[in-house]
Amino acid sequence: MLCFHPQVRRDVSTAIRHYDSISDALGDDFWSKFEQACLQVETHPERFHFDPSGWRRANLEKFPYQLLF
């Protein structure tokens, strides 16, 4: 089970509102890609490389967001 920093909820909500303001479908797509990335991190964390900060990074498909863990 993933545990998120408290700010993640706010950041994801802000991103969804932004994409929903463009298109409801785009907001839904962002949420779907976020969920997919979370599932991949949870099931195969070793699949992701370390970035220069020392955290592993999972990029969201199609969107300029990353999960750091």
C-alpha positions as CSV (number, residue, x, y, z in Angstrom):
1,M,0.0,0.0,0.0
2,L,1.3,3.4,-1.0
3,C,1.5,6.2,1.5
4,F,1.6,9.8,0.2
5,H,3.0,13.0,1.5
6,P,0.1,15.2,2.6
7,Q,0.8,17.7,-0.2
8,V,0.2,15.0,-2.9
9,R,-3.6,15.2,-2.5
10,R,-3.5,18.9,-3.0
11,D,-1.2,18.7,-6.0
12,V,-3.3,16.0,-7.7
13,S,-6.5,17.9,-7.0
14,T,-5.0,21.1,-8.5
15,A,-3.9,19.2,-11.6
16,I,-7.3,17.5,-12.0
17,R,-9.1,20.9,-11.7
18,H,-6.7,22.4,-14.3
19,Y,-7.2,19.6,-16.8
20,D,-11.0,19.5,-16.1
21,S,-11.1,23.2,-17.0
22,I,-9.8,22.2,-20.4
23,S,-11.8,19.1,-20.8
24,D,-13.5,16.7,-18.5
25,A,-12.1,13.8,-20.5
26,L,-8.6,15.3,-20.0
27,G,-9.1,15.4,-16.2
28,D,-10.3,11.8,-16.2
29,D,-7.3,10.8,-18.3
30,F,-4.9,12.5,-15.9
31,W,-6.5,10.6,-13.0
32,S,-6.3,7.3,-14.9
33,K,-2.6,7.9,-15.7
34,F,-1.9,8.8,-12.0
35,E,-3.6,5.6,-10.8
36,Q,-1.6,3.5,-13.4
37,A,1.7,5.0,-12.2
38,C,0.8,4.4,-8.6
39,L,-0.1,0.7,-9.4
40,Q,3.2,0.3,-11.3
41,V,5.2,1.8,-8.4
42,E,3.4,-0.4,-5.9
43,T,3.9,-3.6,-7.8
44,H,7.3,-3.1,-9.4
45,P,9.2,-0.3,-7.7
46,E,12.6,-1.7,-8.8
47,R,11.6,-0.9,-12.4
48,F,12.1,2.8,-11.9
49,H,15.5,4.5,-11.9
50,F,17.0,6.8,-9.3
51,D,17.1,10.5,-10.2
52,P,20.0,12.8,-9.1
53,S,18.2,13.5,-5.7
54,G,18.4,9.8,-4.8
55,W,14.7,9.2,-5.1
56,R,13.2,6.8,-7.7
57,R,11.1,8.5,-10.3
58,A,8.0,7.3,-12.1
59,N,6.8,9.6,-14.9
60,L,3.1,9.9,-15.6
61,E,2.3,8.9,-19.2
62,K,1.2,11.9,-21.4
63,F,1.5,14.4,-18.5
64,P,4.4,16.5,-17.1
65,Y,4.2,14.9,-13.6
66,Q,6.3,12.5,-11.7
67,L,6.0,10.3,-8.6
68,L,9.1,10.4,-6.5
69,F,9.5,7.5,-4.0
